[in-house]
């Protein structure tokens, strides 16, 4: 299996591709390079390096999915809980969420142990998406409760 460049084969001698000595000059953080190359690595068939896809995956997966989740979790914890994760009583929705994430974590570990890096990254992003959905639903519920309380206080 090969990683191709756009619609051609990588060739340093012909100057086709992106190589390590060039990567640092792009200004793209090394974490973005690592993520894209691992998420796009040839494991079962040839894959292609595409600049457009690198930008799209950075924006939609790393920033909009994982970055949004991390930022949201840190801000909510800092703003509402003085930076401490509080002890809570889990309700049915929470229990279902924890079960879903635990199942995904088990799948993630199995994929990494089988050296299925791409599948593992897809699962890691699924965990992040599930966490984003859970936080959004919790925030929506909190905002609804605040609105009801404000109405009752009027």
C-alpha positions as CSV (number, residue, x, y, z in Angstrom):
1,X,0.0,0.0,0.0
2,X,1.2,3.5,-0.9
3,X,0.5,7.1,0.1
4,X,0.3,9.0,-3.1
5,X,0.5,12.8,-3.6
6,X,-2.7,14.3,-5.1
7,X,-2.9,12.2,-8.3
8,X,0.8,11.1,-8.6
9,X,3.3,9.0,-6.7
10,X,5.5,10.7,-4.2
11,X,9.0,11.2,-5.7
12,X,11.7,13.2,-4.0
13,X,13.9,13.1,-7.1
14,X,11.1,14.6,-9.3
15,X,9.9,17.0,-6.5
16,X,6.5,15.4,-6.3
17,X,5.1,15.4,-2.8
18,X,5.5,16.9,0.7
19,X,8.6,16.0,2.6
20,X,9.7,16.5,6.2
21,X,12.2,19.2,5.4
22,X,9.3,21.2,3.8
23,X,6.6,20.5,6.4
24,X,8.0,22.9,9.1
25,X,8.1,25.8,6.5
26,X,4.3,25.5,6.0
27,X,3.4,26.9,9.4
28,X,1.1,24.0,9.9
29,X,1.5,22.6,13.5
30,X,3.1,19.2,13.8
31,X,0.0,17.9,15.6
32,X,-2.0,18.6,12.4
33,X,0.5,16.8,10.3
34,X,0.6,13.8,12.6
35,X,-3.2,13.5,12.8
36,X,-3.7,13.8,9.0
37,X,-0.9,11.4,8.1
38,X,-2.1,8.8,10.6
39,X,-5.8,9.3,9.7
40,X,-4.9,8.9,6.0
41,X,-2.2,6.3,6.2
42,X,-2.4,3.4,3.8
43,X,-3.3,0.3,5.9
44,X,-5.4,-1.8,3.5
45,X,-5.2,0.1,0.2
46,X,-3.4,3.1,-1.4
47,X,-4.4,6.5,-0.1
48,X,-3.8,10.0,-1.4
49,X,-2.3,13.1,0.3
50,X,-4.5,16.0,-0.7
51,X,-4.0,19.6,0.6
52,X,-7.7,20.2,0.4
53,X,-8.4,17.2,2.5
54,X,-5.7,18.1,5.1
55,X,-7.5,21.5,5.5
56,X,-10.9,19.9,5.7
57,X,-9.9,17.3,8.3
58,X,-8.2,19.9,10.4
59,X,-11.2,22.2,10.3
60,X,-14.0,19.6,10.7
61,X,-12.3,16.9,12.8
62,X,-9.6,18.5,14.9
63,X,-11.1,22.0,15.4
64,X,-14.9,21.6,15.1
65,X,-15.1,18.2,16.8
66,X,-12.1,17.6,19.1
67,X,-11.2,21.2,19.7
68,X,-14.8,22.2,20.4
69,X,-15.2,19.3,22.9
70,X,-12.0,20.1,24.8
71,X,-12.7,23.8,24.9
72,X,-16.3,23.3,26.0
73,X,-15.4,20.9,28.7
74,X,-12.6,23.1,30.1
75,X,-14.7,26.3,30.0
76,X,-17.7,24.6,31.6
77,X,-15.6,23.0,34.3
78,X,-13.8,26.3,35.0
79,X,-16.9,28.5,34.8
80,X,-19.4,26.3,36.7
81,X,-17.3,24.1,39.0
82,X,-14.2,26.2,39.9
83,X,-12.0,24.0,37.8
84,X,-13.0,20.8,39.7
85,X,-14.9,17.9,38.3
86,X,-17.8,17.6,40.7
87,X,-19.3,14.4,42.1
88,X,-22.7,13.8,40.6
89,X,-25.5,11.3,40.8
90,X,-25.9,9.8,37.3
91,X,-29.4,9.6,35.9
92,X,-30.5,7.3,33.1
93,X,-29.3,9.6,30.3
94,X,-25.9,9.9,32.0
95,X,-25.7,6.1,32.4
96,X,-26.5,5.6,28.8
97,X,-23.8,8.1,27.8
98,X,-21.2,6.5,30.0
99,X,-22.0,3.1,28.6
100,X,-21.7,4.4,25.0
101,X,-18.3,6.0,25.7
102,X,-17.1,2.9,27.5
103,X,-18.1,0.8,24.5
104,X,-16.3,3.2,22.1
105,X,-13.2,3.2,24.4
106,X,-13.1,-0.6,24.3
107,X,-13.4,-0.5,20.5
108,X,-10.6,2.1,20.4
109,X,-8.2,0.0,22.4
110,X,-8.9,-3.1,20.3
111,X,-8.3,-1.1,17.1
112,X,-5.0,0.3,18.4
113,X,-3.8,-3.1,19.7
114,X,-4.6,-4.5,16.2
115,X,-2.5,-1.6,14.7
116,X,-5.6,-0.3,13.0
117,X,-4.6,3.3,13.5
118,X,-7.0,4.9,11.1
119,X,-10.0,3.0,12.6
120,X,-8.7,4.0,16.1
121,X,-8.7,7.7,15.1
122,X,-12.2,7.4,13.6
123,X,-13.4,5.9,16.9
124,X,-11.6,8.6,18.9
125,X,-13.5,11.2,16.9
126,X,-16.7,9.3,17.5
127,X,-16.0,9.5,21.3
128,X,-15.4,13.3,20.9
129,X,-18.7,13.6,18.9
130,X,-20.6,11.7,21.5
131,X,-19.2,14.0,24.2
132,X,-20.1,17.1,22.2
133,X,-23.7,15.8,21.8
134,X,-24.0,15.0,25.5
135,X,-22.6,18.4,26.6
136,X,-25.0,20.2,24.1
137,X,-28.0,18.3,25.4
138,X,-26.9,19.0,29.0
139,X,-26.5,22.7,28.2
140,X,-29.8,22.8,26.5
141,X,-31.5,21.3,29.5
142,X,-29.7,23.7,31.9
143,X,-30.8,26.7,29.7
144,X,-34.4,25.4,29.7
145,X,-34.4,25.0,33.5
146,X,-33.0,28.6,33.8
147,X,-35.7,29.9,31.6
148,X,-38.4,28.2,33.6
149,X,-36.9,29.5,36.9
150,X,-36.8,33.0,35.5
151,X,-40.4,32.8,34.4
152,X,-41.4,31.6,37.8
153,X,-39.5,34.5,39.5
154,X,-41.3,37.1,37.5
